[in-house]
Amino acid sequence: MGSFSCPLHLTSLDGERSLDVDATVDAGSDFTTLPSGVLTGMGVEPTGSRGFRLADGRQVELQYGHAWATINRESVITLVVFGDENSPPLLGAYTLEGLALAVDPLAQRLV
């Protein structure tokens, strides 16, 4: 299955800071991931950490927190993972499911 990008609006839980990103949609990604500095700059605080398996097969321990995610004027509080500083923004399945969206891989769009 290929990947494509879509606009994602993220807002801190207190509503004070927000950010628009062009996130890569990859149905193989479980969680929405952004560079740690981006999330920290938005005021997202880590609430825990857990092990994750990366696309290259490596196991890593990463922190996670929560933020509002908005796509097409629909919003949900979602788990966001503090990724490496050079990692691209990824829109994961957890967030997509919270927004009641599915991936149409042939048309490369969200439905």
MITOR-234706 format. One line per field, with one value per residue: residue in three letters; y, x, z of N, C-alpha, C in turn; residue number from 1. Coordinates in Angstrom, 1 decimal, always signed. Example, Ala and Ser with C-alpha at 12.3 -4.5 7.8 and 13.67 -1.06 7.14 Angstrom:
fipa = (ala,ser) $
n.c2 = (-5.7,-2.2) $
n.c1 = (+13.2,+12.8) $
n.c3 = (+7.8,+7.1) $
ca.c2 = (-4.5,-1.1) $
ca.c1 = (+12.3,+13.7) $
ca.c3 = (+7.8,+7.1) $
c.c2 = (-3.3,+0.0) $
c.c1 = (+13.2,+12.9) $
c.c3 = (+7.8,+7.9) $
nuse = (1,2) $
***
This chain:
fipa = (met,gly,ser,phe,ser,cys,pro,leu,his,leu,thr,ser,leu,asp,gly,glu,arg,ser,leu,asp,val,asp,ala,thr,val,asp,ala,gly,ser,asp,phe,thr,thr,leu,pro,ser,gly,val,leu,thr,gly,met,gly,val,glu,pro,thr,gly,ser,arg,gly,phe,arg,leu,ala,asp,gly,arg,gln,val,glu,leu,gln,tyr,gly,his,ala,trp,ala,thr,ile,asn,arg,glu,ser,val,ile,thr,leu,val,val,phe,gly,asp,glu,asn,ser,pro,pro,leu,leu,gly,ala,tyr,thr,leu,glu,gly,leu,ala,leu,ala,val,asp,pro,leu,ala,gln,arg,leu,val) $
n.c2 = (-1.2,+2.2,+5.5,+8.8,+12.3,+14.6,+17.5,+18.4,+19.6,+20.5,+21.0,+22.3,+20.8,+22.8,+24.6,+26.8,+26.9,+26.1,+24.2,+23.7,+21.0,+19.1,+16.0,+12.7,+10.1,+6.9,+3.8,+1.8,+2.9,+3.1,+5.2,+8.8,+10.7,+13.1,+15.4,+15.7,+18.3,+19.9,+19.1,+19.7,+22.5,+23.2,+23.0,+20.5,+18.0,+15.2,+12.3,+9.7,+6.8,+4.3,+1.2,+1.1,-0.2,+0.6,+1.4,+0.4,-1.8,-1.6,-1.5,+0.9,+3.1,+5.5,+8.7,+9.8,+11.9,+14.0,+15.6,+17.9,+16.8,+17.8,+17.3,+18.2,+19.8,+18.2,+17.1,+15.6,+14.4,+13.1,+10.6,+11.4,+10.9,+11.5,+11.9,+11.3,+14.2,+14.6,+13.2,+12.8,+14.3,+12.0,+10.6,+8.6,+5.4,+5.3,+8.0,+8.5,+6.6,+7.7,+9.9,+8.9,+8.1,+6.5,+4.9,+5.3,+3.6,+3.3,+5.6,+7.4,+8.9,+10.2,+8.7) $
n.c1 = (+0.9,+0.6,+1.7,+0.5,+0.1,-1.6,-3.4,-3.1,-4.3,-3.1,-3.6,-2.8,-3.8,-4.8,-5.6,-4.1,-1.9,-1.3,-0.8,-0.3,+0.3,+1.7,+1.0,+2.2,+0.2,-0.1,-1.1,+0.1,+1.2,+0.8,+0.4,+0.1,+2.9,+5.3,+8.1,+10.0,+10.7,+8.8,+6.4,+6.9,+7.3,+4.7,+3.6,+2.8,+2.8,+4.8,+3.2,+3.7,+5.7,+6.5,+7.3,+8.1,+7.9,+9.8,+9.5,+11.8,+12.2,+13.5,+13.4,+12.3,+12.1,+9.8,+8.4,+5.1,+2.2,-0.8,-3.0,-5.2,-6.5,-7.3,-9.1,-10.6,-12.5,-13.4,-12.7,-10.6,-9.4,-6.2,-3.6,-0.2,+3.0,+6.3,+8.6,+11.8,+14.0,+14.4,+12.4,+9.6,+6.3,+3.8,+0.7,-1.3,-3.0,-4.6,-5.4,-6.8,-8.9,-10.1,-11.2,-13.0,-12.2,-11.0,-8.5,-8.3,-6.5,-6.2,-7.2,-5.8,-6.6,-8.5,-11.4) $
n.c3 = (+0.0,-0.9,+0.2,+1.0,+1.3,+3.6,+4.7,+8.1,+11.1,+14.2,+17.6,+20.8,+24.0,+25.7,+23.9,+23.3,+21.5,+18.0,+15.0,+11.5,+9.5,+6.8,+6.6,+6.3,+5.2,+6.2,+6.3,+7.6,+9.8,+13.2,+15.1,+15.2,+14.5,+15.3,+15.0,+18.0,+18.9,+17.6,+18.8,+21.5,+21.2,+20.7,+23.1,+23.9,+26.3,+27.4,+28.4,+29.0,+28.1,+25.7,+24.1,+20.6,+17.3,+14.6,+11.0,+9.8,+11.3,+13.7,+17.3,+19.5,+22.3,+22.9,+23.8,+24.5,+24.1,+24.2,+21.9,+20.1,+17.1,+13.8,+10.9,+7.9,+9.2,+11.3,+14.6,+17.1,+20.2,+20.4,+20.6,+20.4,+19.2,+20.2,+18.0,+16.2,+15.6,+12.9,+11.6,+9.4,+9.6,+10.5,+9.9,+11.8,+12.2,+14.6,+15.1,+12.7,+12.9,+15.2,+14.0,+12.4,+9.8,+6.9,+4.8,+1.4,-0.6,-3.4,-4.7,-3.2,-0.9,+1.9,+3.3) $
ca.c2 = (+0.0,+3.4,+6.5,+10.1,+13.3,+15.3,+18.6,+18.0,+20.7,+20.0,+22.1,+21.8,+20.5,+24.0,+25.5,+28.0,+26.8,+25.2,+24.0,+23.0,+20.2,+18.2,+14.7,+11.5,+9.1,+5.5,+2.9,+0.9,+3.6,+3.1,+6.5,+10.1,+11.0,+14.4,+15.6,+16.0,+19.7,+20.4,+18.9,+20.5,+23.9,+23.4,+22.8,+19.1,+17.4,+13.8,+11.7,+8.4,+6.3,+2.9,+0.7,+1.1,-0.8,+1.5,+0.8,-0.4,-3.0,-1.3,-1.3,+2.1,+3.6,+6.9,+9.4,+10.2,+12.9,+14.1,+16.9,+17.9,+16.7,+18.2,+17.1,+18.5,+20.4,+17.2,+17.1,+14.5,+14.3,+11.9,+10.3,+11.8,+10.3,+12.4,+11.2,+11.9,+15.5,+14.6,+12.4,+13.5,+14.1,+10.8,+10.5,+7.2,+4.8,+5.7,+9.3,+8.3,+5.9,+8.6,+10.9,+8.1,+8.2,+5.4,+5.2,+4.7,+3.6,+3.5,+7.0,+8.1,+9.9,+9.7,+8.7) $
ca.c1 = (+0.0,+1.4,+1.4,+0.2,+0.0,-2.9,-3.3,-3.4,-4.2,-2.9,-3.8,-2.5,-5.0,-5.3,-6.1,-3.3,-1.0,-1.7,+0.1,-0.7,+1.4,+1.3,+1.4,+2.2,-0.8,+0.5,-2.0,+1.0,+1.6,-0.3,+0.2,+0.5,+4.2,+5.9,+9.4,+9.8,+10.7,+7.5,+5.4,+7.3,+7.0,+3.3,+3.1,+2.4,+3.7,+4.8,+2.4,+4.2,+6.5,+6.3,+8.1,+7.5,+8.7,+9.8,+9.4,+13.0,+12.3,+14.1,+12.5,+12.7,+11.3,+9.5,+7.4,+3.8,+1.3,-2.1,-3.3,-6.3,-6.2,-8.4,-9.0,-11.9,-13.4,-13.7,-11.6,-10.6,-8.1,-5.5,-2.3,+0.8,+4.3,+7.5,+9.6,+13.1,+13.9,+14.4,+11.3,+8.5,+5.0,+3.0,-0.7,-1.4,-4.4,-5.3,-6.0,-7.7,-10.1,-10.8,-11.9,-13.9,-11.7,-10.4,-7.6,-8.5,-5.1,-6.2,-7.4,-4.9,-7.4,-9.2,-12.9) $
ca.c3 = (+0.0,-0.9,+1.1,+0.4,+2.4,+3.7,+5.7,+9.5,+12.0,+15.5,+18.6,+22.2,+24.7,+26.3,+22.8,+23.2,+20.3,+17.0,+13.9,+10.3,+8.8,+5.7,+7.2,+5.4,+5.6,+6.0,+7.1,+8.4,+11.0,+14.2,+15.8,+14.7,+15.1,+14.9,+15.7,+19.4,+19.1,+17.2,+19.8,+22.7,+20.9,+20.7,+24.5,+24.2,+27.3,+27.4,+29.5,+29.1,+27.0,+25.4,+23.0,+19.2,+16.2,+13.4,+9.7,+9.5,+12.2,+15.0,+18.5,+20.3,+23.4,+22.6,+24.6,+23.8,+24.7,+23.6,+21.3,+19.2,+15.6,+13.0,+9.4,+7.3,+10.3,+12.4,+15.6,+18.1,+21.0,+19.9,+21.1,+19.5,+19.6,+20.1,+17.1,+16.0,+15.1,+11.4,+11.1,+8.9,+10.3,+10.1,+10.4,+12.1,+12.2,+15.8,+14.8,+11.6,+13.5,+16.0,+13.2,+11.6,+8.5,+6.4,+3.7,+0.1,-1.2,-4.9,-5.0,-2.3,-0.2,+3.1,+3.1) $
c.c2 = (+1.2,+4.4,+7.8,+11.0,+14.0,+16.4,+18.1,+19.2,+20.1,+21.2,+21.5,+21.6,+21.8,+25.0,+26.7,+28.0,+25.8,+25.2,+23.3,+22.3,+19.5,+16.8,+13.6,+10.5,+7.7,+4.6,+1.9,+1.6,+3.6,+4.4,+7.7,+10.5,+12.3,+14.5,+16.1,+17.6,+20.4,+20.3,+19.7,+22.0,+24.2,+23.3,+21.5,+18.5,+15.9,+13.3,+10.3,+8.0,+4.8,+2.5,+0.7,+0.4,+0.1,+0.7,+0.0,-1.6,-2.7,-1.1,-0.1,+2.4,+5.1,+7.4,+9.7,+11.2,+12.9,+15.5,+16.7,+17.7,+17.0,+18.0,+17.4,+19.0,+19.4,+17.2,+16.0,+14.7,+13.0,+11.8,+10.7,+11.4,+11.3,+11.6,+11.9,+13.3,+15.6,+13.7,+13.2,+13.3,+12.9,+10.9,+9.0,+6.7,+5.2,+7.0,+9.2,+7.6,+6.9,+9.6,+10.2,+8.1,+6.9,+5.8,+4.5,+4.7,+3.7,+4.9,+8.0,+9.3,+9.3,+9.8,+8.4) $
c.c1 = (+0.9,+1.0,+1.2,+0.2,-1.3,-2.6,-3.8,-3.3,-4.1,-3.0,-3.5,-3.8,-5.6,-5.8,-5.2,-2.4,-1.5,-0.7,-0.6,+0.5,+0.8,+1.8,+1.3,+1.2,-0.2,-0.3,-1.2,+1.4,+0.5,-0.6,+0.7,+1.8,+4.7,+7.2,+9.2,+9.8,+9.5,+6.5,+5.7,+7.0,+5.5,+2.7,+2.6,+3.4,+3.6,+4.0,+2.8,+5.2,+6.2,+7.2,+7.4,+8.5,+8.6,+9.7,+10.6,+13.2,+12.9,+13.1,+13.1,+11.7,+11.0,+8.4,+6.2,+3.1,+0.0,-2.3,-4.6,-5.8,-7.4,-8.1,-10.5,-12.9,-13.9,-12.5,-11.8,-9.3,-7.5,-4.1,-1.3,+2.2,+5.4,+8.6,+10.9,+13.0,+13.8,+13.3,+10.2,+7.2,+4.3,+1.7,-1.1,-2.9,-5.2,-6.0,-7.1,-9.0,-10.9,-11.6,-12.9,-13.5,-11.0,-9.5,-8.1,-7.2,-5.1,-6.3,-6.5,-5.6,-8.0,-10.7,-13.5) $
c.c3 = (+0.0,+0.2,+0.4,+1.6,+2.4,+4.8,+7.1,+10.3,+13.4,+16.5,+20.0,+22.9,+25.3,+25.2,+22.6,+21.9,+19.3,+15.9,+12.8,+9.7,+7.7,+6.1,+6.2,+6.0,+5.2,+6.9,+7.9,+9.7,+12.0,+14.8,+15.0,+15.3,+14.5,+15.5,+17.1,+19.6,+18.6,+18.2,+21.1,+22.4,+20.9,+22.2,+24.8,+25.2,+27.3,+28.6,+29.8,+28.0,+26.9,+24.3,+21.6,+18.3,+15.0,+12.1,+9.3,+10.4,+13.5,+16.1,+19.2,+21.3,+23.1,+23.6,+23.8,+24.7,+24.0,+23.0,+20.5,+17.8,+14.9,+11.5,+8.9,+8.3,+11.3,+13.3,+16.6,+18.9,+20.7,+20.6,+20.0,+20.0,+19.3,+19.3,+17.1,+15.4,+13.5,+10.8,+10.5,+9.7,+9.7,+10.7,+10.6,+12.2,+13.4,+15.6,+13.8,+12.1,+14.4,+15.2,+12.2,+10.1,+8.1,+5.2,+2.5,-0.7,-2.7,-5.3,-4.2,-1.7,+1.0,+2.8,+4.4) $
nuse = (1,2,3,4,5,6,7,8,9,10,11,12,13,14,15,16,17,18,19,20,21,22,23,24,25,26,27,28,29,30,31,32,33,34,35,36,37,38,39,40,41,42,43,44,45,46,47,48,49,50,51,52,53,54,55,56,57,58,59,60,61,62,63,64,65,66,67,68,69,70,71,72,73,74,75,76,77,78,79,80,81,82,83,84,85,86,87,88,89,90,91,92,93,94,95,96,97,98,99,100,101,102,103,104,105,106,107,108,109,110,111) $
***
